[in-house]
Amino acid sequence: MVAYASYTAQEFLTSPDDAIFARLVRSDAVSGFSQFSHKQGWSWGEAVRLMKSACEQLIATNIRYSDVGVVLEYRIPRREKRLDAAFLFGETIAVVEFKAGSSSATSDALAQVADYCLDLAYYHAESQGLKIVPIVCSTEAQSSQVVPTSDATLIEDTQCVGEADFAALLTRIANDDRKRPSDNISRERWCSSSYRPIPGVIETTVSLFNKHGSDDISAALADRDTIDRSMHAIEGIARESRERSQKTLCLLTGVPGAGKTLTGLRIAHSPAFLQAGWRSVFLSGNGPLLKVLKAALAADYKDRQGCTKAIAQRHAESLLHSVHAYLAEAQKTQSPPSESIVIFDEAQRAWDAAKMQKMAARQRSFGAVSELSSPVTATSEPAQILEVMNRHAGGVMVVALCGSGQEIHDGEAGVGEWIAARNQSYANWRLICSPSAIERAGVDAAGANAEVWPSMHLSSSIRSHRALEHADWVDAVLTGRPKDARRHIDHIGFPIALVRRPDDARAWLRKTTLGSRRFGLVASSGCSRLRPYGLEVSAGFRKELDYAEWFTAPRGDLRSSFALETAATEFECQGLELDRVAVCWGWDLTVGDGELLPRTFRGTNWTNVRRPREREYTINKYRVLLTRAREGMVIWVPMGDEEDPTRSPFEMDRLADYLVDCGVQPIRQSVDGSLLP
C-alpha cells in the first residue's frame, strides 16, 4: 500500500467525510507507521475540509476538472513519512503539506515539502519531466508568499498560503497547466508507479545492519539492472563454490558512483547466503569511511535501543571491520576464520607488499602495539586475504570491490595485485573478473587463467540520479577531451556550475540545495595553496577534525559540512557522497596543451609530477572529488594573485576556460548579490 486513499476530484467531493476519515484510519492501522492520534484526526479533518472546498471550486471553473486525481497520505519510502496530499493535473503535480492551526510556513515545513517534491522528481517514474509545485498550507496564515527555488533544481517555487487562498491557488495551477483537463494524470498509474530512490551509503548501512527499512533498500537496488545482474551472478558463484568445495575470487569493478559499496552490503545480507549457513564479513581499508559509517550506526542504535553511547559504539564496532585489524587478528592463529565469504570494499586500494612491510616496520620502530604491529610477512594485502581464506577445507568466496581509476596514494596496489596474488600462490582458486579488471591489470584472460564475466562490472553511475553519464563526463575532463565531455553533460538532470570566488560557491550551494539535502566543500589534499582563501587541507589539520560529524551532523552544527568552513579531501570522502558539493580546485592540477598537468608543492614552489604512477594518483584525486555529488555540483576555480607566484592567475584562467569548453556553466554574482548565468 503506497497511498492511504485516492479519488477523482468529483469522487472526493461527493464522498461523506466520515467515509474518507474511516478509510484513512483503516489504512493507517495497517501501514506500520502507528502514528494515529487525536491531533492527527483533527488535522485530517481540517485537510479534508479545505480539499473539498478546492475541488468544488475546480469543478465549478471547468467540469472537466472532475477527473483531477486527489491522493491522500502518499508514502515516501525510507523516509518513514507521507506527503499529506497531491493533486494530479495534466502536466503538473501539486504537493500539499498541511499545517493545521499554524499561522506561517516554518523552515521545517518548507524543508519537508521540498524533500517530498525532490524525491518525486528524481525517483518516481510517473512524475518524471512533470512540473512539480510544492505547497505549504498553514491554515491560520493571513497572507500568501512565494519562496523561490533555484533554476538548478527540478521543482517549482514553493507556494505558502492560508485557508482563504488555498482553493484559488489550486485553481490557478490547474488553469496554468498546459494540457487539457481531459488529459489529467492517471491517479491509478501514479499511485502504483515504480518508486526507486537510490539510498546513500550511510543510509544503506544503517538500514541493512539494523533491518530498518531494508525491504526498501533491497527493492531500490534490485531495480538497477547492473546491480541486480551482478547480485544474481555472485549468488550463483557462491552456490557453486559451496557445492563443489571450490575457492573463488571475484573481482567486481565499477565506475565511480556505480554502487559498489551498496552491492557489497547487499551481498553481506543476501538471504541466499544466510539460508545456506554461510557467514560473511564486510571489510574496508578506508578508515574515514568506516569511521563515518560506524558513527551513523551507533547513533541509530542508541536512539532505537535507548542505551548509552558506549554500548552503541561497541555495537557498531562489531558490524564493520578494518581489513588491517582483520588480518592482524587472523595472523595470531592458523585456524580458518568463521566467515566463508569476505567482501572487501575499495579493494583497488589494498596495500602492496612494500607498503605492508613499511607499515609494520613503522609500528615496530615506535614500539607500538596496534593492529599492524604483529609479525607481517612481505606479502600484499590481497595475498594475505587469500591465505587466510585458503585455510578453509571447503568452499569459500572473496569478493573484491574495485573502483575504476580511484587509487589515490602510494602503496595502493590496484586490481592487478589481486590477479598477481592469485596466480603466484593460489592457482587452485577460481578467478572470475570483469573485462575492465583484465584491461586495468594489463594482462589477457588466458594469461591470467581467468573467467571474464561482463556481469562483474557496474557500468552506470547511480550516485547521480539524473546524470547516468556523469562518470563519462569526468573521465573526458580528466583525460583532455572537452568535446567528448560536452556530449555527456546534462545541466537539467545534474547542474554543474563554475565560479571564481569561494563565497559564490557557498552561495550556490545554499541557494540550490533544498529540504534536508546535504552539501559541503571538497578539495584535493594537494591543494596546499588554498590556505590564503581560508581552506586548510594539510594532514595535521585534518586529523584534528571529526569527519563523522562532518558527514552526519545537522544544519546549525559548526562541525557539519553545512557550515562550509572546512573541506573534505579525497581521503575523507572516497566511498561517501553528498547531495551537492563545491569542488575547490587548486594549482596541483592545471591545464597544458591538450592534457592536464599534475603537480606537487615542495618548499615554496610547484613541481611537475614526472612518474606516471604519481601522475595517476593526482588525477584520480580529482576523479574522486568530481564524483561525490548526487544532485549537482559547483566548481570553484580561484582567481589567483599576480603577486604570489604559487597562485598564478593565468593558470587558473586557462583552467576555467577549459572547464567551460567541457560544458560547465559559468556563474557570476549580480549587483544585488544573486547568482546569474
C-alpha positions in Angstrom: 0.0 0.0 0.0 1.5 3.3 -1.1 -1.3 5.9 -0.7 -3.9 5.7 2.1 -6.6 6.8 -0.4 -7.1 8.3 -3.9 -10.1 9.7 -5.7 -11.1 11.8 -8.6 -12.0 15.4 -7.6 -15.7 14.5 -8.1 -15.5 11.3 -6.1 -13.7 13.1 -3.3 -16.2 16.0 -3.3 -19.2 13.6 -3.0 -17.8 11.1 -0.6 -19.0 11.6 3.0 -16.4 13.0 5.4 -16.9 10.0 7.7 -16.2 7.6 4.8 -13.0 9.4 3.9 -11.9 9.5 7.5 -12.7 5.8 8.1 -10.6 4.9 5.0 -7.7 6.9 6.3 -7.9 5.3 9.8 -8.1 1.8 8.3 -5.1 2.5 6.1 -3.1 3.9 8.9 -3.8 0.9 11.1 -2.1 -1.5 8.6 0.6 0.9 7.5 3.2 0.2 10.2 3.5 3.9 11.0 1.4 3.7 14.1 1.2 7.5 14.4 -2.6 8.0 14.7 -3.7 10.3 17.5 -6.5 12.8 18.2 -4.3 15.5 16.8 -3.8 13.5 13.6 -7.6 13.0 13.3 -8.2 16.7 13.7 -5.5 17.6 11.1 -7.1 15.1 8.7 -10.5 16.7 9.3 -9.1 20.2 8.5 -7.3 19.0 5.4 -10.4 17.2 4.0 -12.5 20.3 4.6 -10.1 22.5 2.7 -9.5 20.0 -0.1 -13.3 19.6 -0.6 -13.6 23.4 -0.9 -10.8 23.4 -3.5 -12.4 20.5 -5.5 -15.7 22.3 -5.5 -14.1 25.5 -7.0 -12.1 23.5 -9.5 -15.2 21.7 -10.8 -17.1 25.0 -10.9 -14.3 26.5 -13.0 -14.4 23.7 -15.5 -16.4 20.5 -15.3 -13.5 18.6 -16.8 -11.6 19.1 -13.6 -13.9 16.5 -12.2 -11.3 13.9 -13.2 -8.3 15.6 -11.5 -6.6 13.0 -9.3 -6.6 13.6 -5.5 -4.2 11.5 -3.5 -4.0 11.4 0.3 -1.1 10.3 2.5 1.3 9.0 -0.1 4.1 7.1 1.4 7.7 8.2 0.8 9.8 5.0 1.1 12.7 5.0 3.6 11.9 8.5 4.9 9.1 6.8 7.0 6.9 9.8 6.2 4.0 10.5 3.9 3.1 13.6 1.9 -0.3 14.9 3.0 -1.9 15.3 -0.4 -1.2 15.6 -4.1 -3.4 17.0 -6.9 -2.7 15.5 -10.3 -3.3 17.7 -13.3 -2.3 17.3 -16.9 1.4 18.0 -16.6 1.5 19.4 -13.1 1.6 17.8 -9.7 0.7 20.0 -6.7 2.1 18.5 -3.5 0.5 19.9 -0.4 1.8 19.9 3.2 -1.0 21.0 5.6 -0.1 22.7 8.9 -3.4 22.9 10.7 -3.6 25.7 13.3 -0.3 27.2 12.1 -0.1 30.9 11.1 3.1 30.7 9.0 5.2 28.3 7.0 8.1 27.2 9.2 11.6 26.3 7.8 10.8 22.7 8.8 7.6 22.7 6.8 9.4 24.2 3.8 12.2 21.6 4.0 9.6 18.8 4.4 7.6 19.6 1.3 10.8 20.3 -0.7 12.1 16.8 0.2 8.9 15.2 -1.0 8.9 17.0 -4.3 12.6 16.4 -5.0 12.0 12.6 -4.3 9.2 12.6 -6.8 11.2 14.5 -9.4 14.2 12.2 -9.0 12.8 8.8 -8.3 9.1 8.5 -9.2 8.6 7.2 -12.7 5.2 8.7 -13.4 6.4 12.1 -12.2 9.5 12.3 -14.5 9.6 15.5 -16.5 6.4 17.0 -15.0 6.0 20.3 -13.3 6.0 19.8 -9.5 4.7 22.6 -7.3 5.3 22.5 -3.5 2.6 24.0 -1.4 2.6 24.7 2.3 -0.9 25.4 3.6 -0.8 26.9 7.1 -4.5 27.2 7.8 -4.3 30.3 10.0 -2.0 32.3 7.7 -3.5 35.7 6.7 -1.4 36.2 3.6 0.4 34.3 0.9 4.0 34.3 -0.1 6.3 32.6 -2.6 9.6 31.0 -1.6 11.7 30.9 -4.7 13.9 28.0 -5.7 16.9 28.0 -7.9 16.8 27.2 -11.6 19.3 24.4 -10.7 16.6 22.4 -9.1 13.8 20.2 -10.6 10.9 21.7 -8.8 8.9 25.0 -8.8 8.9 27.8 -6.3 7.1 26.9 -3.0 3.7 28.4 -2.6 2.8 29.3 1.0 -0.9 30.1 1.6 -3.5 30.1 4.3 -7.0 28.6 4.3 -8.6 31.6 2.5 -6.3 31.4 -0.6 -5.8 27.6 -0.9 -8.7 26.9 -3.3 -7.8 29.8 -5.5 -4.2 28.7 -5.7 -5.1 25.2 -6.9 -7.5 26.7 -9.5 -4.7 28.9 -10.8 -2.3 26.0 -11.0 -5.0 24.0 -12.9 -5.6 26.8 -15.4 -1.9 27.3 -15.9 -1.4 23.6 -16.8 -0.6 23.2 -20.5 -2.7 20.1 -21.1 -6.4 19.9 -21.4 -8.3 18.9 -18.3 -9.3 15.7 -20.0 -5.7 14.6 -20.2 -5.1 14.6 -16.4 -2.5 12.2 -15.0 -4.0 8.8 -14.2 -4.1 8.5 -10.4 -4.1 4.7 -10.7 -0.8 4.8 -12.7 0.6 7.5 -10.5 -0.1 5.7 -7.2 1.2 2.4 -8.5 4.2 3.9 -10.2 7.7 2.4 -9.6 9.4 4.5 -7.0 13.1 3.6 -6.6 15.2 6.1 -4.6 18.8 5.1 -4.6 20.0 5.1 -1.0 23.2 6.7 0.2 25.9 4.6 1.7 25.3 5.9 5.2 21.6 5.3 5.0 22.0 1.9 3.5 24.4 0.7 6.1 22.1 1.8 9.0 19.1 0.2 7.3 20.7 -3.1 6.4 22.6 -3.8 9.6 19.6 -2.8 11.8 17.0 -4.3 9.5 15.2 -1.0 9.5 13.7 -0.3 6.1 15.8 -3.0 4.5 13.0 -4.0 2.2 13.0 -0.6 0.6 16.8 -0.7 0.2 16.7 -4.1 -1.4 13.9 -3.0 -3.7 15.7 0.1 -4.7 18.9 -1.7 -5.6 17.2 -4.6 -7.3 15.6 -2.2 -9.7 19.0 -1.3 -11.0 19.8 -3.7 -13.8 23.6 -3.9 -13.4 23.4 -4.3 -9.7 20.7 -7.0 -9.9 22.7 -8.8 -12.6 25.8 -8.8 -10.5 23.9 -10.0 -7.5 22.4 -13.0 -9.3 25.8 -13.9 -10.7 27.6 -13.7 -7.3 24.8 -15.7 -5.6 25.2 -18.4 -8.3 29.0 -18.4 -8.0 28.7 -18.8 -4.2 26.3 -21.7 -4.6 28.7 -23.5 -7.0 31.6 -22.8 -4.6 29.8 -24.3 -1.7 28.6 -27.4 -3.7 31.9 -28.1 -5.3 34.1 -27.1 -2.3 35.7 -24.5 -4.7 37.6 -21.5 -3.6 36.6 -18.4 -5.7 37.9 -14.9 -6.1 35.5 -12.4 -7.7 36.8 -9.0 -8.9 33.7 -6.8 -9.2 34.6 -3.5 -10.8 32.6 -0.3 -11.4 32.8 3.3 -12.4 32.6 5.9 -9.6 29.2 6.1 -8.1 28.1 2.8 -9.6 27.0 1.3 -6.3 29.9 -1.0 -5.4 29.6 -0.4 -1.7 25.9 -0.8 -1.8 26.2 -4.0 -3.7 28.8 -5.3 -1.2 26.4 -4.5 1.6 23.6 -6.3 -0.2 25.9 -9.3 -0.7 26.7 -9.4 3.0 23.0 -9.5 3.8 21.9 -11.9 1.0 19.2 -14.2 2.2 20.7 -16.9 0.0 23.9 -16.9 1.9 22.2 -16.7 5.3 19.9 -19.6 4.5 22.9 -21.7 3.4 24.6 -21.0 6.7 27.5 -19.0 5.2 28.7 -16.2 7.3 30.1 -13.1 5.7 32.3 -10.2 6.8 32.4 -6.7 5.2 35.9 -5.3 5.3 37.4 -2.0 4.2 40.8 -0.3 4.3 39.1 3.1 4.0 39.5 4.4 7.6 37.4 7.6 7.2 34.5 5.6 5.5 34.5 3.1 8.4 34.5 5.9 11.0 31.6 7.7 9.4 29.5 4.5 8.9 30.2 3.3 12.5 29.2 6.7 13.9 25.9 6.6 12.0 25.2 3.0 13.1 26.0 3.9 16.7 23.7 7.0 16.6 20.8 5.0 15.2 21.3 2.1 17.7 21.4 4.5 20.6 18.2 6.2 19.5 16.3 2.9 18.9 17.6 1.0 22.0 17.8 3.9 24.4 21.3 2.6 25.5 24.4 4.5 26.4 26.7 5.9 23.8 29.5 3.5 24.8 27.2 0.5 24.3 26.1 1.8 20.9 29.7 2.3 19.8 30.6 -1.2 20.8 27.6 -2.5 18.7 28.8 -0.5 15.7 32.4 -1.8 16.1 31.1 -5.4 15.8 29.5 -4.8 12.4 32.1 -3.2 10.2 35.8 -4.2 10.2 39.1 -2.7 9.2 40.9 -5.0 6.8 44.2 -4.2 8.6 42.7 -5.3 12.0 41.1 -8.4 10.5 44.4 -9.6 9.0 46.3 -8.8 12.2 43.9 -10.9 14.2 43.9 -13.8 11.7 47.7 -14.0 11.9 47.5 -14.8 15.6 46.4 -18.3 14.6 46.5 -20.7 11.7 42.8 -21.6 12.1 40.3 -20.7 9.4 38.1 -17.7 10.2 34.4 -18.2 11.0 33.4 -16.5 7.7 33.1 -18.2 4.4 32.6 -15.0 2.4 34.8 -11.9 2.6 33.6 -8.7 0.9 36.5 -6.3 0.6 35.4 -2.7 -0.3 37.7 -0.3 -2.0 39.8 -3.2 -2.9 41.8 -1.3 -5.5 43.3 0.5 -2.5 44.6 -2.7 -0.9 48.3 -2.3 0.1 51.1 -3.9 -1.9 53.9 -5.9 -0.2 56.2 -3.0 0.2 53.5 -0.9 1.9 52.6 -3.7 4.3 56.2 -4.2 5.3 56.8 -0.5 5.6 53.7 0.0 7.9 54.7 -3.0 10.1 58.3 -1.7 10.4 57.0 1.8 11.3 54.8 0.4 14.1 57.6 -1.7 15.5 60.1 1.2 15.4 57.7 3.2 17.6 57.3 0.2 19.9 53.5 0.5 19.4 51.0 -2.3 19.9 48.5 -1.9 17.2 46.6 -3.8 14.5 49.7 -3.7 12.3 52.4 -4.5 14.9 52.0 -8.3 14.8 54.5 -10.1 12.6 53.7 -9.5 9.0 55.2 -11.3 6.1 56.4 -9.4 3.0 53.2 -10.1 1.0 50.4 -7.8 -0.1 47.0 -7.5 1.4 45.4 -9.4 -1.4 47.8 -12.3 -0.9 47.1 -12.3 2.9 43.4 -12.3 2.4 43.7 -15.3 0.1 46.0 -17.0 2.5 43.6 -16.6 5.4 40.6 -17.8 3.5 42.6 -20.7 1.9 42.7 -22.3 5.4 39.2 -23.5 4.9 38.9 -27.1 3.8 35.7 -26.4 1.8 34.4 -23.8 -0.5 34.9 -20.0 0.2 34.5 -16.8 -1.8 36.3 -13.5 -1.7 34.5 -10.6 -3.4 36.9 -7.6 -4.1 35.0 -4.4 -5.0 37.4 -2.3 -7.2 36.7 1.2 -8.3 37.9 2.4 -11.7 40.7 4.9 -11.5 40.5 5.5 -7.8 43.9 4.6 -6.5 44.9 7.8 -4.7 48.0 7.1 -2.6 51.3 5.3 -2.8 51.2 1.6 -1.9 47.7 1.1 -3.2 48.2 -1.9 -5.4 45.3 -1.7 -7.7 43.3 -4.5 -9.3 46.3 -6.1 -10.9 47.7 -7.2 -7.4 44.7 -9.4 -6.8 45.3 -11.3 -10.1 49.0 -11.5 -9.4 48.5 -12.8 -5.8 46.1 -15.5 -7.0 48.4 -16.6 -9.9 51.6 -16.6 -7.8 50.4 -18.7 -4.8 46.8 -19.7 -5.2 46.3 -21.2 -8.6 43.7 -23.6 -7.2 41.4 -20.6 -6.7 38.8 -19.9 -9.4 39.2 -16.4 -10.7 36.1 -14.6 -12.1 36.5 -10.9 -13.1 35.2 -8.2 -15.4 36.7 -7.2 -18.7 37.7 -3.9 -17.0 39.7 -5.8 -14.4 41.7 -7.6 -17.1 42.3 -4.4 -19.0 43.5 -2.4 -16.0 45.7 -5.3 -14.9 47.5 -5.2 -18.3 47.0 -8.9 -18.9 44.8 -11.1 -21.0 42.3 -13.6 -19.8 44.3 -16.6 -20.9 47.4 -15.4 -19.3 45.6 -14.7 -16.1 43.7 -18.0 -16.2 40.6 -16.0 -15.6 36.9 -16.3 -16.5 35.8 -12.9 -17.8 32.2 -12.1 -17.0 30.6 -8.8 -18.1 28.2 -9.1 -15.1 31.3 -8.4 -12.8 31.3 -4.8 -13.9 28.9 -2.0 -12.8 29.0 0.4 -15.7 26.4 3.0 -14.8 26.6 5.6 -12.1 23.7 5.6 -9.7 25.0 8.3 -7.4 23.9 11.0 -9.8 20.3 10.0 -10.2 19.6 12.0 -13.4 23.1 12.1 -14.9 23.9 8.5 -15.7 26.8 9.6 -17.9 28.4 11.8 -15.3 31.3 9.4 -14.8 32.0 9.6 -18.6 31.9 13.4 -18.3 34.5 13.3 -15.5 36.7 10.9 -17.4 36.6 13.1 -20.5 37.5 16.2 -18.5 40.5 14.5 -16.8 41.8 13.0 -20.0 41.8 16.2 -22.0 38.7 15.5 -24.2 36.5 18.6 -23.9 34.3 17.8 -27.0 33.5 14.4 -25.5 32.8 16.0 -22.2 30.2 18.3 -23.7 28.3 15.3 -25.1 27.9 13.8 -21.6 26.9 16.8 -19.6 23.2 17.3 -18.7 22.5 20.6 -16.8 18.8 19.8 -16.4 19.4 16.5 -14.7 22.7 17.4 -13.0 23.7 21.0 -13.0 27.4 21.8 -12.9 28.4 25.4 -12.4 31.7 27.3 -12.4 32.5 30.3 -10.0 35.7 32.2 -9.4 35.1 33.3 -5.8 34.7 30.9 -2.8 31.8 32.9 -1.4 30.0 32.4 -4.7 30.4 28.7 -4.4 29.0 28.8 -0.9 26.1 30.9 -2.1 25.3 28.5 -4.9 25.2 25.6 -2.5 22.9 27.4 -0.1 20.6 28.6 -2.8 20.2 25.4 -4.8 20.2 22.8 -2.0 16.6 22.3 -0.7 15.0 20.3 2.0 17.2 18.1 4.2 19.7 17.6 1.3 23.4 17.8 2.4 26.1 20.0 0.9 29.7 20.6 1.6 33.2 21.6 0.3 35.7 19.1 -1.1 39.3 19.7 -2.1 42.4 17.8 -3.1 44.8 17.0 -0.3 47.4 18.5 -2.7 45.7 22.0 -2.7 48.1 23.5 -0.2 47.8 27.0 -1.7 44.1 27.3 -0.9 45.3 28.4 2.5 45.1 32.1 1.6 41.4 31.6 1.0 40.8 30.1 4.4 40.8 26.4 3.4 43.4 24.2 5.1 44.0 20.6 3.7 47.2 19.6 5.5 47.2 16.2 7.1 47.9 17.6 10.5 44.9 19.9 10.4 42.5 17.2 9.1 43.5 14.8 11.9 42.0 17.3 14.4 38.6 17.2 12.7 35.8 14.7 13.3 34.6 13.8 9.8 31.9 11.5 11.2 30.3 14.7 12.4 31.1 16.5 9.1 29.0 13.9 7.2 26.2 13.4 9.7 25.7 16.4 12.0 22.7 18.6 11.1 22.4 22.2 9.9 23.4 24.6 12.6 26.2 22.4 13.9 29.5 24.0 13.1 31.2 20.6 12.8 29.0 19.6 9.9 29.6 20.0 6.2 26.7 22.6 6.2 28.9 25.1 7.9 31.1 25.4 4.7 34.2 26.1 6.9 36.2 23.0 6.2 36.7 20.8 3.2 36.8 17.0 3.0 39.7 15.7 0.8 39.7 12.6 -1.3 40.8 10.6 1.7 37.8 11.6 3.8 35.1 11.4 1.1 36.1 8.4 -1.0 33.2 5.9 -0.8 30.8 8.6 0.5 28.7 11.3 -1.1 26.8 14.4 -0.6 23.8 15.7 -2.4 25.6 18.8 -3.7 29.3 19.7 -3.5 31.6 22.6 -4.2 34.8 21.2 -5.7 37.6 23.6 -4.7 40.2 23.3 -7.5 43.8 24.1 -6.8 47.1 24.5 -8.6 48.0 20.8 -8.1 46.2 20.1 -11.4 46.4 22.6 -14.2 45.9 22.5 -17.9 48.6 22.3 -20.6 48.3 21.8 -24.3 45.7 19.1 -24.6 46.4 17.5 -21.3 46.1 18.0 -17.5 49.3 18.7 -15.6 49.6 17.1 -12.2 51.9 19.0 -9.8 53.1 18.8 -6.2 54.1 21.6 -3.8 57.6 21.3 -2.4 59.0 24.0 -0.2 57.9 27.2 -1.9 57.3 26.0 -5.4 55.2 23.8 -7.6 57.0 20.9 -9.2 55.7 18.9 -12.1 55.0 15.3 -11.3 57.0 13.1 -13.7 56.4 9.5 -12.6 53.4 8.0 -14.4 52.0 6.3 -11.2 52.2 9.5 -9.2 50.6 11.5 -12.0 47.8 9.0 -12.0 47.3 9.5 -8.2 46.8 13.2 -8.6 44.3 12.8 -11.5 42.5 10.2 -9.5 42.1 12.5 -6.6 40.1 14.8 -8.8 38.2 11.8 -10.2 37.1 11.1 -6.6 36.2 14.7 -5.9 34.2 15.3 -9.1 32.1 12.2 -8.5 30.9 12.9 -4.9 27.7 14.7 -5.7 24.3 13.1 -6.1 22.2 16.1 -7.4 24.5 18.9 -8.6 28.0 20.5 -8.3 29.7 23.8 -8.4 33.4 24.1 -9.2 35.4 26.9 -7.7 38.5 27.9 -9.7 40.4 30.6 -7.7 41.2 34.0 -9.3 44.8 33.7 -8.2 47.2 36.5 -7.2 49.7 38.2 -9.5 51.9 39.0 -6.5 52.1 35.3 -5.5 54.0 33.0 -7.9 52.4 30.0 -6.3 48.9 31.2 -7.2 49.2 32.1 -10.9 46.1 33.8 -12.2 47.0 32.8 -15.8 46.9 29.1 -14.9 43.5 29.4 -13.2 42.1 31.5 -16.1 43.2 28.8 -18.5 41.7 26.1 -16.3 38.4 28.0 -16.1 38.3 28.3 -19.9 39.0 24.6 -20.3 36.1 23.7 -17.9 33.7 26.0 -19.9 34.9 24.2 -23.0 33.9 20.9 -21.2 30.3 22.2 -20.8 30.5 23.7 -17.3 28.1 26.7 -16.9 29.9 29.8 -15.6 28.0 31.7 -12.9 28.6 35.3 -11.8 27.3 37.5 -9.0 24.9 40.4 -9.7 24.9 43.7 -8.0 22.2 42.6 -5.5 24.3 39.5 -4.6 22.3 37.0 -6.5 24.0 34.4 -8.8 23.4 34.8 -12.5 24.4 32.7 -15.5 
